[in-house]
Amino acid sequence: MLSLSVPVTALASEREAVKTYAIAGRTGAELYASIGERGPMIGKGRRVIAHTGFRLTWKRDYQQDGKACRLASAEPTLTITYTLPKPAERLTGSLARSWTSFIDGVRRHELEHGRFIREMVAEISQASIGLSAPDDPGCRLVRQMLNTRLKEISGRNGQRHSAYDRAELTEGGNVHQLILALVNGP
């Protein structure tokens, strides 16, 4: 099985967690149907095979020098949570091999989402540290500038995740191929 750890740029604090949800079935098709019934819900009631979520908080040091304000440091704390399906019962034989191929591919897909998140955090750090305004008592302008940058970065990140999922799930995409192999297998 693949490790979920991926090299990361230096973060103040990072944690990864894996949550599973139980599925059942005696064939690949039954396992996939169970995923459809029990998978994580995202958006407007849409179930997915797996999901990568994150929680990101920051410790920021705004420094005031007279009326000037500068964001001297920004230390992120990141928790990435991967939610994956797991058969409730032990699988054997060709079904076990088919499931292992499927879940390893799904795990690789979710790890890529984790990489996107880490890259977003690095981009936020680069866009934040050193941000300054010469006439900003209370650091209000710097905070507004930072929020504008964060919205842009977050928007690009969301588009990146969506484009990746579309490519992977469309006919012929990697995840689509994994699904076909599982459903059409044992």
Buried (B, 14 or more C-beta within 10 A) or exposed (E): EEEBEEEBEEBBEBEBEEEEBEBEBEBBBBBBBBBEEBBBEEEEEEBBBBBBBBEBEBEBEBEEEEEBBBBEBBBBBBBBBBBBBEBEEEBEEEBEEBBEBBBEBBBEBBBBBBBBBBBBBBBBBEBBBEBBBEEBEEBEBBBEBBEEBBEEBBEEBEEBBEEBBEEBBEEEBBBBEBBBBBBEBB
